[in-house]
Amino acid sequence: MGPCTINSHIVDSDFYSNGYTTPEARSLFCDKLRYQRWIEVEKALASAQAELGIIPQWAADIINDKGHLEYFDLDAIRASIKETNHSLIPLLEAWRKVCPDNAGQFIHYGATTQDIQDTAQVLELRDVLDIVERDLLFIIKEVSKLAKRYANLVMIGRTHAQYALPMTLGLKMAVLLDELWRNYERLEQTRERVLVSQLFGGVGTMDAFADKGFELIEKFSEKLGLRAPLTAWHASRDRFAEFLSTMAIIAGTNAKFGNEIRVLSRNEIGEMEEPFHMGKIGSSTMPHKRNPELCEQVIVLAKLIKAHAGLGFEGIINDHERDYRSVRMEWVTLTDSSHFLCGQLAIMKSIVQDLIVYEQKIQENVENAATLISTEALMFFLGDIIGKQTAHRIVYETSMEAIETKQPLIDLLMNRPEIAGTFKPEDLKKTIDPGNHIGMSVELTDRTIDHVNKELLGIQARVKSEIICPLGGKEGCNVK
C-alpha cells in the first residue's frame, strides 16, 4: 500500500472523526465551500459597486453569472498557488478567464485580499455560531428538565472533594443551568461583535472607492447579512480572539459538567453515569469496565479549544496596518476550535438527554453521611444555648474524634459534660436529618428554572439548512 495523502487530520478520519467533530461541521470547512464563500463575497462587492456606478452593471451581471466553482479549473488554481504563493489571486485569475467581454477586469475592484477572506471567514463563523447556538439551547433545555426532575432529591454537597452539607441534585443542575445560560448570552453578544464585514483596501483608507466608500460598505454588508464596522480591522484581531474565548468558555462549562459526572460515577460513589448501552466496551482486558469515555472526550476537547484560545490572544499582536501572521493562525485555530466545539456539543447532547442518575445510591450515601453533613445545623442548634463559637469547637473536636475512632458522633457528644447535662440525644438525632437542612435549595432551583424558561420564550434557534458543497458532496468534500 502506498503512502496515504488524505484524511490525515483527526477531524477527517474515516474512523475517529466523530469523536472530534460532526459531519455538519466538516461540511462547513470544505475547501470548495470556502472558495465559494470567497466568490460570494466578491459577487456581493461587484453588485454593490454596480449599484453605485463604480463598475458597469453589465460587468457585474457577468461576474455574478460566472461566479461558481463549476466554471473554474481547480487543477490550474492549485498549480498557480504553488507558483505565486498567493491564496486568492489564482482563484481570481481562473474567474477572469471564464468572464467574456473583459468583464473579469472588474472582479475584486479596489478591494484587498484580506477584505475578501476576512469577510468570508466571518460568514463561515456565522454558520458555526448557528450550530453552537442550536445545540447549546438543546442542552440548556435538557438540563432545565433535569433540575426540575430532581428539585427535591437530597444529596451530599461536596467541597474540596470532601463531604460538606446537604443540598439537592436539582440545585446542582440549577447552578449548571445558570452557567449555561450565561454562555448563551455570551454567544449572542459575541455574534454582535464578530459578524461584521471588511472592505477598506490596502491600508484601511478606502482610497480606491473615492467618496463612495461608506455607502459601498453599507450596501456590501447588507447583501451579505453582516454589519458594517466603523474602521478596518485587518490588524485588529480582537473579534476573533473573542470568538475563540467564547468557544473556550462554553467548552469549559461542558467539561466541568462532564468531569462532575465522571467523578460521581466512581465505584465508591456511584451516583451518576453517562449513557450506557450493551455493546459499549470499556476495556480489552477487563470485561467489567464501564468507563466514562464520553465525559473524558468532552474534557479532552475543552483542553484543545482552550489551547487555541491562547493563540487567539497571540493573534491580537500585529505590526502596522496588516500582518498575515495572525490570519494564517486563524485559519487553523478558528477551524479546529469550531470542529472541536461542534463535536463536544454533540457528545454533550447525548449525555444530558440520557444521563443515568442512581437515586437510591444518592439516598444511601446521604444516610451514611447524615451526621457529618449536618454538623453545621448541629453547631447552630447547640450554639443557641452554649454559644456559637463554643459549639463550633466542641463539634469540631468531636467530629475529628468520630472520624478517627469510627464511633458515632452523637454518642461522643453525649459523653461530653457540657452537652450531656443540657441536651437530650433524641434532640441531637432529630437535628442531623439532612432533609431538614437543604436551605433554599428547592427555591433557588425553581427560581433559576423559571428565569431561564422565561428567557427561552420567544427565542427561536437558528436552524441550519443542509449544507451542500459546490460541485456535489455533503461531508467535508476537499478539493481533489
Rosetta blueprint (number, residue, H / E / L):
1 M L
2 G L
3 P L
4 C L
5 T L
6 I L
7 N L
8 S L
9 H L
10 I H
11 V H
12 D H
13 S L
14 D L
15 F L
16 Y L
17 S H
18 N H
19 G H
20 Y L
21 T L
22 T L
23 P H
24 E H
25 A H
26 R H
27 S H
28 L H
29 F L
30 C L
31 D H
32 K H
33 L H
34 R H
35 Y H
36 Q H
37 R H
38 W H
39 I H
40 E H
41 V H
42 E H
43 K H
44 A H
45 L H
46 A H
47 S H
48 A H
49 Q H
50 A H
51 E H
52 L L
53 G L
54 I L
55 I L
56 P L
57 Q H
58 W H
59 A H
60 A H
61 D H
62 I H
63 I H
64 N H
65 D H
66 K L
67 G L
68 H L
69 L H
70 E H
71 Y H
72 F L
73 D L
74 L H
75 D H
76 A H
77 I H
78 R H
79 A H
80 S H
81 I H
82 K H
83 E H
84 T H
85 N L
86 H L
87 S L
88 L L
89 I H
90 P H
91 L H
92 L H
93 E H
94 A H
95 W H
96 R H
97 K H
98 V L
99 C L
100 P L
101 D L
102 N L
103 A H
104 G H
105 Q H
106 F H
107 I L
108 H L
109 Y L
110 G L
111 A L
112 T L
113 T H
114 Q H
115 D H
116 I H
117 Q H
118 D H
119 T H
120 A H
121 Q H
122 V H
123 L H
124 E H
125 L H
126 R H
127 D H
128 V H
129 L H
130 D H
131 I H
132 V H
133 E H
134 R H
135 D H
136 L H
137 L H
138 F H
139 I H
140 I H
141 K H
142 E H
143 V H
144 S H
145 K H
146 L H
147 A H
148 K H
149 R H
150 Y L
151 A L
152 N L
153 L L
154 V E
155 M E
156 I E
157 G E
158 R E
159 T E
160 H L
161 A L
162 Q E
163 Y E
164 A E
165 L E
166 P E
167 M E
168 T E
169 L H
170 G H
171 L H
172 K H
173 M H
174 A H
175 V H
176 L H
177 L H
178 D H
179 E H
180 L H
181 W H
182 R H
183 N H
184 Y H
185 E H
186 R H
187 L H
188 E H
189 Q H
190 T H
191 R H
192 E H
193 R H
194 V H
195 L L
196 V E
197 S L
198 Q L
199 L L
200 F L
201 G L
202 G L
203 V L
204 G L
205 T L
206 M L
207 D H
208 A H
209 F H
210 A H
211 D H
212 K H
213 G H
214 F H
215 E H
216 L H
217 I H
218 E H
219 K H
220 F H
221 S H
222 E H
223 K H
224 L H
225 G L
226 L L
227 R E
228 A L
229 P L
230 L L
231 T L
232 A L
233 W L
234 H L
235 A L
236 S L
237 R L
238 D H
239 R H
240 F H
241 A H
242 E H
243 F H
244 L H
245 S H
246 T H
247 M H
248 A H
249 I H
250 I H
251 A H
252 G H
253 T H
254 N H
255 A H
256 K H
257 F H
258 G H
259 N H
260 E H
261 I H
262 R H
263 V H
264 L H
265 S L
266 R L
267 N L
268 E L
269 I L
270 G L
271 E L
272 M E
273 E E
274 E L
275 P L
276 F L
277 H L
278 M L
279 G L
280 K L
281 I L
282 G L
283 S L
284 S L
285 T L
286 M L
287 P L
288 H L
289 K L
290 R L
291 N L
292 P L
293 E H
294 L H
295 C H
296 E H
297 Q H
298 V H
299 I H
300 V H
301 L H
302 A H
303 K H
304 L H
305 I H
306 K H
307 A H
308 H H
309 A H
310 G H
311 L H
312 G H
313 F H
314 E H
315 G L
316 I L
317 I L
318 N L
319 D L
320 H L
321 E L
322 R L
323 D L
324 Y H
325 R H
326 S H
327 V H
328 R H
329 M H
330 E H
331 W H
332 V H
333 T H
334 L H
335 T H
336 D H
337 S H
338 S H
339 H H
340 F H
341 L H
342 C H
343 G H
344 Q H
345 L H
346 A H
347 I H
348 M H
349 K H
350 S H
351 I H
352 V H
353 Q H
354 D L
355 L L
356 I E
357 V E
358 Y L
359 E H
360 Q H
361 K H
362 I H
363 Q H
364 E H
365 N H
366 V H
367 E H
368 N H
369 A L
370 A L
371 T L
372 L H
373 I H
374 S H
375 T H
376 E H
377 A H
378 L H
379 M H
380 F H
381 F H
382 L H
383 G H
384 D H
385 I H
386 I H
387 G L
388 K H
389 Q H
390 T H
391 A H
392 H H
393 R H
394 I H
395 V H
396 Y H
397 E H
398 T H
399 S H
400 M H
401 E H
402 A H
403 I H
404 E H
405 T H
406 K L
407 Q L
408 P L
409 L H
410 I H
411 D H
412 L H
413 L H
414 M H
415 N L
416 R L
417 P H
418 E H
419 I H
420 A H
421 G L
422 T L
423 F L
424 K L
425 P H
426 E H
427 D H
428 L H
429 K H
430 K H
431 T H
432 I L
433 D L
434 P H
435 G H
436 N H
437 H L
438 I L
439 G L
440 M L
441 S H
442 V H
443 E H
444 L H
445 T H
446 D H
447 R H
448 T H
449 I H
450 D H
451 H H
452 V H
453 N H
454 K H
455 E H
456 L H
457 L L
458 G L
459 I L
460 Q L
461 A L
462 R L
463 V L
464 K L
465 S L
466 E L
467 I L
468 I L
469 C L
470 P L
471 L L
472 G L
473 G L
474 K L
475 E L
476 G L
477 C L
478 N L
479 V L
480 K L
